[in-house]
Amino acid sequence: FNIPSNKIDCFKYVLEDIRNKITPQCNLSKKEGISIIYAGAFYKKIRNPESMLKITSCIKGVSVDMYVTGYECNDILNQYKSNSIRVHEGVNVTRYKQMICYEYDILLNVGNACDNQVPSKMLEYISTGRPILNFYQRKDSQYEMIEKYPIGINISYEDPNAIYKVQEFCEKMAGKQLPYKELEDLFPDNTLSKQVKIFEKILFPFC
């Protein structure tokens, strides 16, 4: 659209402390070994899981639970199912937040191949303070966030040392968690107070 840049304000995804809003399940028990979670959809052209699965299936002492919505990549997922690579039905938002906040050691993200879709998942992941493993195809905004995140790692599918890097990351970072205040300091432009200031500038331009 041909809109003057001085009439445009950018709102970023909001970082919020979801840990304070979510209660863990009463029967919470720690899984054996190092546990990784992915929750979301896969698409053959946009977010294909095959390259990620080739790498994670080679990692020792690690289990990957994928809570998948949609069936487009079921044929690929079924090829890699094992005792350590598990596929489950998708879950509701509350259950999803319980799991990423309290029940898994490492959070897994699979980046998009296109440049016109940037999911909000990365900010949800960061808000937990948990270690994040990001498989990327493009150096997009999610890649840039993980470059700033102290307990995150970006992994390229083309990296010949990808398996070694993922194994080392999992062993070093499993179970760590950053305090929320540290996250706000790392991503000040994504805080709610920053977004409120943008609204105030629009609504009260002369104040």
N, C-alpha and C positions, 0 to 999 in steps of 0.2 A: 504494500500500500504506500502511496505517495503522501506521507505525513511528515511535517516538519519535525526535526529531531528535538527542538526545544519544547515541543508539546508532548513528548513521550517520557514517561517515568517507568523505570524497571523495578518490578517486584520479584524478589527471589523466593525460592521455597523457604519456608520458615523452620528454623531450628527450635524445637521445644523439648522440655525435659519429660519425655514420655514415661520414664521410670517412676516418677511420682504419681502417675495416673493409672498405673497398671499393677495389680496385685498378682503375685505368682500363685500357681495352683497349690492347693494344700498338700498334694501327694508328690510334690516336686522331688525328684531324685537325680543326682548327677549321673550322666551316662559314662560308661567306661571308655577309656581312651580319649582322644581328641575328637570333638564333635563339631561339625560344620552344618549350617542351615542355609538353604535357598528357598525362598517363597515367592511365587509369581508365575508368569507365563513364559513359554518359549515359542519362538516363531522361526521357521526354517530360513527365511530371508533376513529378518531383522535381528533376531536374538537366538541364534542356533547354538544348542548346548554341546554339540559333538566334540569340538576342540577342547572345551573345558573338561569334559568327561574323560577324554584321552589322557589328560594330565592328572586329574584328581584320582582316577582309578589306579594310578601307579604310586600313590602316596601311602607309605606304611604307617600303621597305627592310627589311621584317621578314618572316621565314618562321615558320609555325606547324606543328609536327609533333605530331599527336595519335595516341597509341598507345591504341587503344580496345578495351575488352573488352565483349562484348555487341553486339547488332545492332538494338536498339530504335529508335535514332535514325539509322540508316543513310540513310534518305530525306532527312533534313535535311543530314547531312554531305555527301552526294553533290551537293547543290545548290551547295555552297561550295568544292568541291575545285578547286584550281588549282595553278600552279607554286609559289605561296607558302603555300597552305593544303593540307597533306598529311595523309592518314589512313592509319594503319598498323594491323596486328594488334597486340593486346596482347603484352607481353613479361613474362618472369619477374622475380622480385623483384631478383635480383642485377643483371640488365641494366638494370632501371629505376633502381636506385640509382647505377649507373655513369653513366647519362645525366644524372640530375639533379645529380650532384656535379661532373661534369667536362665534359660535352659541350654544354651549352646555356647561353645568356646569361641567360635569364629563365625562371622557372617560372610556369606558369599554373594557377590554381585556379578552379573554377566552383562557387559555393555552392549549397546545397540550398534548396528552396522550403519544406521542412517543418522543424518544430522538434524532432522526436524522433530525428533522425539527424545526428550530427556526426562525419564521417570523421576518421581520424587523419592524413590526408595533410598537413595544414598543419604539424604538428610535424615530419614528415619533411622537408618543404620548408625550414622554418626551420633545421633542423639542418645543412643544406648551406651556409648563409650567403649563398645566391644571392638576387638580386632576385626578388620575388614579385608577380605581377599577379593580384589577387583580384576576380573579378566576383561581386557579392553580390546576393541578393534580400532577405535579412533581415540585420539587424545582430546576428548571433549571436556565439558565442565566437571563430569564425575571423575575423570582421570585427574584433573587439577585439584579437586578436593582431596583425593587420596594422597597426592604428592605432599599436601600440607598436614595430613593426619599422621600423628606419630606412630600409631600402631596399625597402619594400613600398608598394603603393598599393591602396586599395579603389575599385572603379569600379561605380557604379550603372547599370543598364541605362536608367534614366530620365533620366540626366544628359545634357543637350543638348550638353555639351562633352566627352563621353566619348572621342570619336575623338582630339581634340586632346590630352587628358590622357594617353591611352595612348601616343600618338606621342612626346610629350615625355618620358614616363617611360622608354620603351624607349631613346631616344637618350641620356638622361642616366645611366641605371643599368646598361646592358648590360655584362656581364663583371665587375661588382663582386662581392666576396665578403667577408663579415664573418668574423673569427676566432671560433672556437667559444667561447672564454672570454667574449667579449662577449655571445654568445647566452645563456649561463648567467646572466650578470648581468641580462639583460633579462627572462628567464623563470625566476626562481628556484623558483617553485612546481612547475615541470615537470621539474626535475632529478631524477636517480635518487636522490640523497642525500635529497631531500625525501620521496620515496615510501617509502624505507627507514625514515625516522623515523616515518611513519604506521604502518607495520607494527610497529615497535618499541613504539609507544604501545599498540597493540592486544594484542600478545603479552606485553608486560611493563609493565602499567599502573602498577605500584607502584615501578618502578625510577627 
